[in-house]
């Protein structure tokens, strides 16, 4: 492995490639796109969680000046589309609505205000039906079946013989759990829950569709994985691939929440029928009501423990509500990240299940580290309970049980170069964990990990006759710094500054294979394929320079945009080489990466102070220790680390989409759904343990998704350390802590 000090650009702080565009307002986001003659769309949504549509009257709305067209489910009856494998979501509902926010009708008008007034004039008669609002309830044999026609949906290959709301049933285990419980001195059981939690990106979903005279659909949208939707768009729009063009846009945040092509099919229908470009932008009440938040969960954990600290058995059962449709969920594979409810610990006897069900709730999808926050919230909370049940310090209990190199995790996964113990030891030291606690103060630990996804990627380096260097990459940058990484690795190989490399996304009709950014794969695939394309370009430049100039190719180097003859000091510019060939020098490389053999661990320690009279919790400090491979860009790396901790902090103490007993969202705005601000945040102490072990030519390991998963259990564990009460549901509020303290005082336990 090349030492970091030998790199001129990679491994050093580098300004963001797209930074100037964004800070000057020159960069265009999905919601910024405008076209001449454009009409605006608004969608009418169901006020009921489960109801039959009796009738829809659009006559008065259609007569409103400025309204161009109204579509209802009857106009698009039979069309079901979404990004998941099972095509179960109606483009517009024609007979039944399955959650509050389901799409009933759509209007296009001259502007948004007219479209909204038209929605208010549409009369819909509903017949209410009994909703199913939890995954456990939906999984019962006598629950109302929400999708009786499931077997006939496109994408469903094996339907169950008996209709059910259960979409996915996953199992992992080994050994003999009952024997493990029999061998235990103490058995500890608890149930942990998490709510719907929206990703809270600042830019809402936005889409603009224009249909050209030859039928080509030009699409602009705020989407993290635009090319991943092309196959479904080709299917549902009934167009050949060359006529589906997704144009690049900056994305105002995603965190997994914008993996879909929301609204494209409806916008296409309007554009084709009106002959005008059509634009849709959600308002935030729609985002919180009808987008794809993190799945709510209920996880029951039962563990057997000996008094010497040995975990003899671990049983965990998770229920997660997918929502009314599988639209955005990882179906049929399921949220395997929930298996982190087993944690990073040794146990010979393990049985874990995950059940995903339909329910009359908003369709759920990907959110930062999908499934892992739910799983680790339960697993790391329960590890503390086990330690306290045998009178052992939670740090010592973890140290005795934590997996080491060569050992499988509790979920059965194995990775190379495990460094969980190193992060635990460093976090305990950095947080001064063993120091005396102040009155009503406590410290809590959370340990977790995340590996890197693989998949396809493509990079293309182009040098033109003017010496301009362009690096195309097969994704849109979601804000994590992918463009900067591609500029860095290309500049490193070509001997120029990153500012001399223009980093862009491929046009979508030339994008090639793509899985996009997600699964912490961004740095891995970007650095690998970018390095390969740039190295091949460098070799091509040397070969051509040697041929044109009669030089010894072995004595050539690249510096400052020139090929330099190190023997004579002569040089020839890149642009002159391209000009002499008669066309730009183009080098494209496509790769397909498998699963990474490495994972990256982290340990966070939260320090809290609890007011025993009110239940108010002040998180004073979070020490976050994360191990990794090489850091490509320290600015972006620490930004991801800090952003992840803040994200996890918000989900822990305040961020929640609240539903009432009828399935309605009761806090559909940022006025009601609180997000952390600078005034809310604790002191952050971040420590990074670099190594030479990782993927690709720069030995990288991702940081984007595991920085937020251990914050919640660390804070809950600190609260119990401080005042002796265990909070088992997120978010952790003063009210929950106060009630738990009252129960403790009344002798009713720690709940």
C-alpha positions in Angstrom: 0.0 0.0 0.0 1.4 3.4 -1.0 2.0 5.6 2.1 -0.3 8.6 2.5 2.7 11.1 2.5 3.5 10.2 -1.1 0.2 11.4 -2.3 0.1 15.0 -3.5 -3.7 15.4 -3.6 -5.5 12.4 -2.3 -5.6 12.4 1.5 -5.4 16.2 1.7 -8.1 18.7 2.3 -9.6 19.7 -1.0 -12.3 22.3 -1.7 -15.6 20.9 -3.0 -15.7 20.7 -6.7 -19.3 21.9 -6.9 -18.8 24.4 -4.1 -18.6 27.6 -6.2 -21.8 26.6 -8.1 -23.7 26.1 -4.9 -22.6 29.1 -2.9 -23.1 31.5 -5.8 -26.5 30.2 -6.7 -25.4 29.1 -10.2 -26.0 25.4 -9.4 -29.4 24.1 -10.4 -31.3 21.8 -8.1 -34.3 19.7 -9.2 -36.8 22.2 -7.9 -35.0 25.1 -9.7 -35.7 23.8 -13.2 -38.1 25.8 -15.4 -39.2 25.5 -19.0 -41.2 27.9 -21.3 -44.9 27.1 -21.2 -44.6 25.0 -18.1 -47.7 24.0 -16.2 -47.8 23.1 -12.5 -49.2 19.9 -10.9 -50.8 19.4 -7.6 -52.0 16.0 -6.2 -55.2 15.4 -4.2 -54.5 13.1 -1.3 -56.7 10.8 0.8 -57.8 12.0 4.3 -58.4 8.4 5.4 -56.0 5.6 6.2 -58.2 2.9 4.6 -61.3 3.6 2.5 -63.2 2.7 -0.6 -63.6 5.4 -3.2 -67.3 5.7 -3.9 -67.3 8.6 -6.4 -65.2 11.5 -7.6 -66.7 14.7 -9.0 -64.2 17.0 -10.8 -66.7 19.1 -12.8 -66.4 22.3 -10.7 -62.6 22.0 -10.5 -62.3 21.5 -14.3 -64.2 24.7 -14.9 -61.8 26.9 -12.9 -60.0 29.3 -15.2 -56.4 28.3 -15.6 -57.0 24.6 -15.1 -55.8 22.6 -18.1 -56.4 18.9 -17.2 -57.5 16.7 -14.3 -56.7 13.0 -14.0 -58.3 10.5 -11.6 -57.6 6.9 -10.9 -60.2 5.9 -13.5 -58.1 7.6 -16.2 -55.1 5.5 -15.3 -56.8 2.4 -13.9 -54.6 -0.6 -13.8 -51.3 1.2 -13.8 -49.1 0.3 -10.8 -45.6 1.5 -10.5 -42.8 2.0 -8.0 -39.1 1.4 -7.6 -39.2 -1.9 -5.6 -39.5 -5.3 -7.2 -43.2 -5.5 -6.5 -45.3 -3.1 -8.6 -48.1 -2.6 -6.1 -48.7 1.2 -6.0 -51.4 2.7 -8.2 -50.3 5.7 -10.2 -53.6 7.2 -8.9 -56.0 5.2 -6.7 -59.1 4.1 -8.6 -61.0 2.0 -6.0 -59.3 1.9 -2.6 -57.0 4.2 -0.6 -54.5 2.6 1.8 -53.0 5.5 3.8 -53.6 9.1 4.7 -51.9 10.8 1.8 -52.6 8.2 -0.9 -53.0 9.8 -4.4 -56.6 10.2 -5.5 -56.5 12.8 -8.3 -54.1 15.3 -9.9 -54.5 18.7 -11.5 -52.3 20.8 -13.9 -52.9 24.5 -14.1 -51.1 27.7 -15.0 -49.6 28.0 -11.5 -49.6 26.3 -8.1 -52.2 28.5 -6.5 -54.8 27.7 -9.2 -53.9 24.0 -9.0 -54.4 24.1 -5.3 -57.8 25.9 -5.6 -58.9 23.2 -8.1 -58.0 20.5 -5.6 -60.2 22.1 -3.1 -63.1 21.9 -5.5 -62.9 18.2 -6.2 -65.6 16.3 -4.4 -64.7 12.7 -3.3 -67.1 10.4 -1.5 -65.4 7.7 0.6 -66.6 4.6 2.5 -64.2 4.3 5.5 -62.7 0.8 6.2 -60.9 -0.4 9.3 -57.2 0.4 9.2 -54.3 -1.8 10.2 -51.7 0.5 11.8 -48.9 -1.7 13.2 -46.7 -4.4 11.7 -47.5 -6.9 14.5 -51.3 -6.3 14.0 -50.9 -6.7 10.2 -49.1 -10.0 10.6 -51.9 -11.7 12.5 -53.8 -14.3 10.5 -57.2 -12.5 11.0 -55.9 -9.1 9.9 -57.7 -7.4 6.9 -55.7 -8.2 3.8 -54.6 -4.9 2.2 -53.5 -6.4 -1.1 -55.8 -9.3 -2.0 -54.5 -9.1 -5.6 -50.9 -9.4 -4.6 -50.2 -12.5 -6.7 -51.1 -10.7 -9.9 -48.7 -7.7 -9.4 -45.8 -7.3 -11.8 -42.6 -8.4 -10.2 -44.2 -11.0 -7.8 -42.7 -14.3 -8.7 -43.8 -16.4 -5.7 -47.0 -15.4 -4.0 -48.0 -17.2 -0.8 -50.8 -19.7 -1.1 -52.8 -17.9 1.7 -53.2 -14.2 1.3 -51.2 -12.3 3.9 -49.9 -8.8 4.7 -46.4 -10.3 5.4 -44.0 -9.2 2.6 -40.7 -10.5 4.0 -39.8 -13.0 6.7 -36.1 -13.2 7.4 -34.3 -15.7 9.7 -30.8 -16.0 11.0 -29.4 -18.2 13.7 -27.0 -20.9 14.8 -26.6 -23.2 17.8 -29.4 -24.1 20.2 -31.1 -21.1 21.8 -33.1 -23.1 24.3 -30.0 -24.8 25.5 -28.3 -21.4 25.8 -31.1 -20.1 27.9 -30.9 -23.2 30.1 -27.2 -22.5 30.7 -27.8 -18.9 31.7 -27.7 -17.5 35.2 -29.9 -14.5 34.2 -32.4 -14.1 31.4 -33.1 -10.5 30.3 -36.1 -9.6 28.1 -37.3 -6.2 26.8 -39.1 -4.6 23.8 -37.8 -1.6 22.0 -39.7 0.6 19.5 -38.9 3.3 17.0 -41.3 5.6 15.2 -41.5 6.8 11.6 -38.7 9.3 11.1 -38.4 11.4 8.0 -35.0 12.0 6.4 -35.6 15.8 6.7 -33.7 16.8 3.5 -34.1 20.5 2.8 -35.1 20.3 -0.8 -38.4 18.4 -1.2 -39.2 16.0 -4.0 -39.4 17.8 -7.4 -39.9 16.6 -10.9 -40.2 18.2 -14.3 -41.1 16.3 -17.4 -41.2 17.5 -21.0 -42.3 15.3 -23.9 -40.6 16.2 -27.2 -42.2 15.9 -30.6 -40.6 12.5 -31.3 -41.9 11.2 -27.9 -38.7 11.5 -26.0 -39.3 12.1 -22.3 -36.9 14.7 -20.9 -36.9 14.3 -17.1 -35.4 16.5 -14.4 -35.8 15.3 -10.8 -34.4 15.5 -7.3 -33.3 11.9 -7.1 -30.4 10.1 -5.5 -30.5 7.1 -7.8 -31.9 8.4 -11.1 -30.5 5.7 -13.4 -31.7 3.0 -11.0 -35.2 4.1 -12.0 -34.7 4.0 -15.8 -35.7 0.3 -16.2 -39.1 0.9 -14.4 -39.6 4.2 -16.4 -39.0 2.4 -19.6 -41.6 -0.3 -18.6 -44.3 2.0 -17.3 -43.9 4.8 -19.9 -43.7 2.2 -22.7 -40.8 3.9 -24.3 -37.4 2.6 -25.6 -34.4 3.4 -23.4 -33.1 6.0 -25.8 -36.2 8.1 -25.4 -36.0 8.3 -21.6 -33.5 11.0 -20.7 -32.8 11.9 -17.1 -31.0 15.2 -16.8 -28.5 15.9 -14.0 -29.4 18.2 -11.2 -27.9 19.0 -7.8 -29.7 17.3 -4.9 -30.6 19.3 -1.8 -30.1 16.3 0.5 -31.5 12.8 0.4 -30.1 10.5 3.1 -31.8 7.6 1.2 -35.2 9.4 1.0 -34.9 10.3 -2.7 -34.2 7.0 -4.4 -37.4 7.0 -6.4 -38.9 8.6 -9.5 -41.8 10.2 -7.6 -44.5 11.6 -9.8 -42.7 11.0 -13.2 -45.4 8.7 -14.6 -48.2 11.2 -13.8 -46.2 14.1 -15.1 -45.5 12.2 -18.3 -49.2 11.6 -18.8 -50.0 15.2 -18.3 -47.2 16.4 -20.6 -48.2 14.0 -23.3 -51.8 14.9 -23.2 -51.4 18.7 -22.9 -48.3 19.1 -25.0 -46.7 21.3 -22.3 -43.9 20.7 -19.8 -45.2 19.7 -16.3 -43.7 20.4 -13.0 -44.4 19.0 -9.5 -42.8 20.1 -6.3 -44.0 18.7 -2.9 -44.7 21.1 -0.1 -43.4 19.8 3.2 -46.7 18.7 4.5 -46.8 16.3 1.6 -43.2 15.2 2.4 -44.1 14.4 6.0 -47.4 12.8 5.1 -46.6 10.9 1.9 -42.9 10.4 1.3 -40.8 7.5 2.4 -39.5 7.8 5.9 -37.6 5.3 8.1 -39.6 2.2 8.9 -41.2 2.1 12.4 -40.1 -0.9 14.4 -41.0 -3.1 17.4 -38.1 -5.4 18.5 -38.3 -7.9 21.3 -34.9 -9.1 22.6 -34.3 -12.0 25.0 -30.8 -12.8 26.2 -29.3 -15.4 28.5 -26.2 -14.3 30.5 -23.9 -16.0 32.9 -22.6 -14.0 35.9 -19.0 -14.1 34.5 -20.3 -12.0 31.6 -20.7 -14.8 29.0 -23.7 -14.4 26.6 -25.2 -17.9 26.4 -28.2 -17.1 24.1 -29.6 -14.2 22.1 -33.1 -14.2 20.6 -34.5 -11.2 18.8 -37.7 -10.7 16.8 -38.4 -7.5 14.8 -41.6 -6.3 13.2 -41.4 -3.4 10.7 -44.2 -1.8 8.9 -43.4 -1.3 5.2 -46.5 0.8 4.8 -49.4 0.7 2.3 -47.1 -0.2 -0.6 -43.6 -1.7 -1.0 -42.8 1.3 -3.3 -39.5 2.4 -1.8 -38.5 -0.5 0.5 -35.8 -3.0 -0.3 -38.2 -5.7 -1.3 -38.0 -8.7 -1.5 -34.6 -8.8 0.3 -35.8 -6.8 3.3 -34.0 -4.5 5.7 -31.1 -6.8 6.6 -29.5 -4.0 8.6 -32.0 -4.8 11.4 -30.0 -7.9 12.2 -27.6 -5.5 13.9 -30.0 -6.1 16.9 -27.4 -8.8 17.5 -24.5 -6.3 17.7 -20.8 -6.9 17.5 -20.7 -9.6 20.2 -19.9 -13.3 20.5 -22.6 -15.8 21.1 -22.9 -19.5 20.1 -26.7 -19.7 20.3 -28.6 -17.1 18.2 -32.1 -16.9 16.7 -33.2 -13.7 15.0 -36.2 -12.9 12.8 -37.4 -9.9 10.9 -40.9 -9.5 9.6 -41.9 -6.8 7.2 -45.7 -6.2 6.6 -48.0 -4.0 4.7 -50.0 -1.5 7.0 -52.2 1.5 6.4 -49.3 3.9 6.8 -47.1 5.9 4.6 -44.9 3.7 2.4 -41.5 3.6 4.0 -38.1 3.4 2.3 -34.4 4.0 2.7 -32.9 6.2 5.4 -29.3 6.7 6.5 -28.0 3.1 7.3 -31.3 1.4 6.5 -32.5 -0.8 9.3 -29.4 -0.4 11.4 -30.6 2.4 13.7 -33.6 0.3 14.6 -31.6 -2.9 15.1 -28.7 -1.3 17.0 -31.1 0.7 19.2 -32.5 -2.6 20.5 -29.2 -4.5 20.5 -26.9 -2.0 22.2 -29.7 -1.0 24.7 -30.1 -4.6 25.6 -26.3 -5.2 26.0 -26.4 -2.6 28.8 -29.4 -4.2 30.4 -27.6 -7.5 30.4 -24.5 -6.0 32.0 -26.5 -4.3 34.7 -28.5 -7.5 35.4 -25.3 -9.2 36.5 -23.8 -6.2 38.2 -21.1 -5.7 35.7 -20.0 -2.4 34.2 -21.3 -2.1 30.6 -17.8 -1.3 29.3 -16.3 -4.4 30.9 -19.2 -6.5 29.6 -18.6 -5.3 26.0 -14.9 -5.9 26.3 -15.5 -9.5 27.3 -17.9 -10.2 24.5 -16.9 -8.1 21.6 -15.9 -9.9 18.4 -12.2 -9.9 17.3 -10.6 -10.5 14.0 -11.6 -13.9 12.5 -14.8 -14.2 14.6 -18.3 -14.0 13.2 -20.7 -11.3 14.3 -23.8 -12.4 16.0 -25.7 -12.1 12.7 -23.3 -14.6 11.1 -21.4 -12.1 9.0 -17.6 -12.2 8.9 -15.2 -9.5 7.9 -11.5 -9.0 7.7 -9.4 -6.8 10.0 -12.1 -6.3 12.7 -11.2 -3.3 14.9 -14.3 -3.0 17.2 -12.1 -3.5 20.3 -9.8 -0.7 19.2 -12.6 1.8 18.9 -14.1 0.8 22.3 -10.7 1.2 24.0 -10.0 4.6 22.4 -13.5 5.9 23.2 -13.3 4.9 26.8 -10.0 6.7 27.1 -11.0 9.8 25.2 -14.3 10.2 27.1 -12.6 9.6 30.5 -15.3 7.0 31.0 -14.1 5.8 34.4 -14.0 9.2 36.0 -16.5 9.8 38.8 -20.0 10.9 37.6 -21.5 14.1 38.9 -24.9 13.9 40.6 -27.6 12.9 38.0 -24.9 12.6 35.4 -24.1 9.5 33.4 -22.1 8.0 30.5 -23.3 5.5 28.0 -21.8 3.5 25.2 -22.9 2.5 21.7 -20.8 0.4 19.4 -21.6 -0.5 15.8 -20.3 -0.9 12.3 -21.2 -0.6 8.6 -19.6 -2.2 5.6 -19.4 -0.8 2.0 -21.7 -1.8 -0.8 -20.4 -2.8 -4.1 -22.1 -2.6 -7.5 -21.4 -1.1 -10.9 -19.8 2.2 -11.7 -18.3 4.0 -14.7 -15.8 6.8 -15.1 -14.6 8.6 -18.3 -11.7 11.0 -18.5 -11.6 13.3 -21.5 -8.8 15.7 -22.6 -9.7 18.2 -25.3 -7.5 20.1 -27.7 -7.4 23.1 -25.3 -6.1 20.9 -22.5 -9.4 20.8 -20.7 -9.8 17.8 -18.4 -13.3 16.4 -17.8 -14.1 13.5 -15.5 -17.6 12.0 -15.9 -18.9 9.6 -13.3 -22.0 7.5 -13.3 -23.9 9.1 -10.5 -25.3 12.4 -9.3 -23.6 13.9 -6.3 -26.0 13.9 -3.3 -23.9 16.3 -1.4 -21.3 14.0 0.1 -18.4 15.1 -2.1 -18.4 12.4 -4.9 -17.5 15.0 -7.5 -14.6 16.1 -5.4 -13.2 12.6 -4.9 -13.3 11.9 -8.7 -11.5 15.3 -9.3 -8.9 14.3 -6.6 -8.0 10.9 -8.0 -7.9 12.0 -11.6 -5.8 15.0 -10.7 -3.4 12.8 -8.6 -2.8 10.5 -11.6 -2.5 13.3 -14.2 -0.3 15.6 -12.1 -2.6 18.6 -12.1 -4.6 20.4 -9.4 -8.2 19.2 -8.7 -9.5 22.6 -9.8 -8.3 21.8 -13.3 -10.6 18.7 -13.5 -14.2 19.4 -14.3 -16.2 16.6 -12.5 -19.6 15.9 -14.0 -22.3 13.2 -14.2 -22.7 11.3 -17.4 -25.7 12.2 -19.5 -28.3 9.6 -18.6 -28.5 8.1 -22.1 -24.8 7.3 -21.9 -24.6 6.4 -18.2 -23.9 2.7 -18.5 -24.1 0.5 -15.5 -25.0 2.3 -12.3 -26.2 1.6 -8.8 -25.6 5.2 -7.7 -24.6 6.5 -4.3 -25.8 4.5 -1.4 -24.7 1.8 0.9 -21.6 3.7 1.8 -20.2 2.8 -1.5 -19.5 6.3 -2.9 -15.8 6.7 -1.9 -15.1 3.1 -2.7 -16.4 2.9 -6.3 -15.5 6.5 -7.1 -11.8 6.2 -6.1 -11.5 2.8 -7.7 -13.0 3.5 -11.1 -11.6 7.1 -11.2 -8.1 5.9 -10.5 -8.4 3.2 -13.2 -9.6 5.7 -15.8 -7.1 8.3 -14.9 -4.2 5.8 -14.8 -5.1 4.6 -18.3 -5.3 8.2 -19.5 -1.9 8.9 -18.0 -0.4 5.9 -19.8 -2.0 7.0 -23.1 -0.6 10.5 -22.8 2.9 9.1 -22.2 2.6 6.7 -25.1 1.4 9.4 -27.5 4.0 11.9 -26.4 6.8 9.4 -26.9 5.5 8.5 -30.3 5.1 12.2 -31.4 8.3 13.5 -29.9 10.6 10.5 -30.3 11.1 10.3 -26.5 11.8 7.3 -24.2 8.4 6.5 -22.7 10.0 5.2 -19.5 11.5 8.6 -18.8 8.3 10.6 -19.0 6.2 12.1 -16.2 3.0 14.3 -16.0 3.2 17.7 -14.3 1.1 20.8 -14.5 -0.9 19.8 -17.6 2.3 18.7 -19.6 4.0 15.5 -20.4 7.6 16.1 -19.3 10.8 14.5 -20.6 12.7 14.0 -17.3 15.9 13.5 -19.2 15.9 16.6 -21.3 13.4 18.9 -19.5 11.4 19.2 -22.7 7.6 19.1 -22.4 4.4 19.0 -24.5 1.0 20.1 -23.2 -1.9 17.6 -22.9 -4.0 19.7 -25.3 -1.4 19.7 -28.0 -1.3 15.9 -27.8 -5.1 15.7 -28.1 -5.0 18.2 -31.1 -2.4 16.1 -32.9 -4.6 13.0 -32.6 -7.4 15.0 -34.3 -10.0 14.2 -31.6 -10.3 14.4 -27.8 -8.5 11.7 -25.8 -11.3 9.7 -24.2 -10.8 6.9 -21.7 -13.8 5.1 -20.1 -13.6 2.3 -17.5 -16.6 0.3 -16.2 -16.3 -1.8 -13.1 -18.5 -4.2 -11.1 -17.5 -4.4 -7.4 -18.6 -7.2 -5.1 -19.3 -7.0 -1.4 -16.5 -5.5 0.6 -14.5 -7.9 2.8 -14.1 -5.0 5.3 -16.3 -3.2 7.7 -15.7 0.0 9.7 -16.4 0.1 13.4 -17.2 3.0 15.7 -17.9 3.5 19.3 -19.7 6.6 20.7 -19.9 7.6 24.3 -22.6 10.0 25.4 -22.4 12.1 28.6 -25.7 13.4 29.9 -27.2 15.3 32.8 -30.8 14.6 33.8 -33.0 16.9 35.8 -34.8 14.4 38.2 -37.7 16.8 38.8 -38.6 17.4 35.2 -37.0 14.6 33.2 -35.1 17.0 31.0 -32.0 15.5 29.5 -29.0 17.5 28.5 -26.6 15.7 26.3 -23.3 17.4 27.2 -20.8 15.6 25.0 -20.6 12.8 22.5 -17.2 11.2 21.9 -17.2 9.5 18.5 -14.3 7.2 17.7 -14.4 5.7 14.2 -11.9 3.4 12.4 -11.4 3.4 8.7 -9.0 2.9 5.9 -7.4 5.9 4.3 -9.2 9.3 4.4 -9.4 10.7 0.9 -10.5 14.2 1.8 -10.4 15.1 5.5 -12.9 18.0 5.1 -15.5 15.7 3.6 -14.7 12.8 5.9 -15.2 14.8 9.1 -18.2 16.5 7.6 -19.8 13.1 7.1 -18.8 12.0 10.6 -20.2 15.1 12.3 -23.3 15.1 10.1 -24.0 11.5 11.0 -23.7 12.1 14.7 -26.0 15.1 14.5 -28.4 13.1 12.4 -28.4 10.3 15.0 -28.8 12.9 17.8 -31.9 14.3 16.2 -33.5 10.9 15.7 -32.7 10.1 19.4 -34.1 13.1 21.2 -36.6 14.9 19.0 -37.3 13.8 15.4 -40.5 11.9 14.9 -43.4 11.8 12.5 -46.4 11.4 14.9 -49.5 9.5 13.9 -52.9 9.5 15.7 -55.1 6.5 16.2 -56.7 7.0 12.7 -53.4 7.0 10.9 -53.1 10.8 10.3 -49.8 12.6 10.7 -50.3 15.2 13.5 -47.1 17.1 13.0 -46.9 17.7 9.2 -44.5 20.7 9.2 -41.1 21.7 10.6 -43.0 24.0 12.9 -44.2 20.8 14.7 -41.5 18.2 13.8 -38.4 19.5 15.5 -34.9 19.1 14.0 -31.7 19.9 16.0 -30.2 23.3 15.6 -26.8 24.5 16.7 -28.2 25.5 20.1 -29.4 21.9 20.7 -26.2 20.1 19.9 -23.7 18.8 22.5 -20.0 19.1 22.3 -18.6 16.7 19.7 -15.3 15.0 20.1 -14.4 13.1 16.9 -11.4 10.7 16.7 -10.5 8.8 13.5 -8.3 5.7 13.6 -6.8 5.4 10.1 -5.3 2.3 8.7 -3.8 0.9 5.5 -6.5 -1.7 5.2 -9.4 -1.0 2.9 -10.8 -1.3 -0.6 -9.3 -0.2 -3.9 -6.1 1.5 -4.7 -6.5 4.0 -1.8 -7.6 1.5 0.8 -10.9 3.3 1.6 -13.8 2.4 3.9 -17.0 4.4 4.0 -18.1 6.8 6.8 -21.5 7.9 5.5 -23.8 5.5 7.3 -22.6 4.1 10.6 -21.9 7.4 12.3 -25.6 7.8 13.2 -26.6 4.3 14.3 -25.0 4.2 17.8 -26.0 7.6 19.1 -29.4 6.6 20.3 -28.4 3.6 22.5 -25.4 5.6 23.8 -27.7 8.4 25.1 -30.3 5.9 26.5 -27.6 4.0 28.3 -26.2 7.2 29.7 -29.6 8.2 31.0 -29.9 4.9 32.9 -26.3 5.4 34.2 -27.4 8.8 35.5 -30.8 8.2 37.1 -31.5 4.4 36.8 -34.4 4.5 34.4 -34.5 2.7 31.0 -36.2 4.4 28.0 -37.1 1.8 25.4 -38.9 4.0 22.8 -37.6 6.7 20.5 -37.4 9.6 20.6 -36.3 10.1 24.2 -38.3 13.0 25.5 -38.4 14.7 28.9 -42.0 13.4 29.4 -40.8 9.8 28.9 -38.0 10.2 31.4 -40.2 12.0 33.9 -42.8 9.2 33.8 -40.1 6.6 34.1 -38.7 8.4 37.2 -42.2 8.6 38.7 -42.7 4.8 38.2 -39.3 4.2 39.8 -40.2 6.3 42.8 -43.5 4.5 43.1 -41.7 1.2 43.1 -43.1 0.1 39.7 -39.7 -0.7 38.2 -37.6 1.2 35.8 -40.1 1.6 33.0 
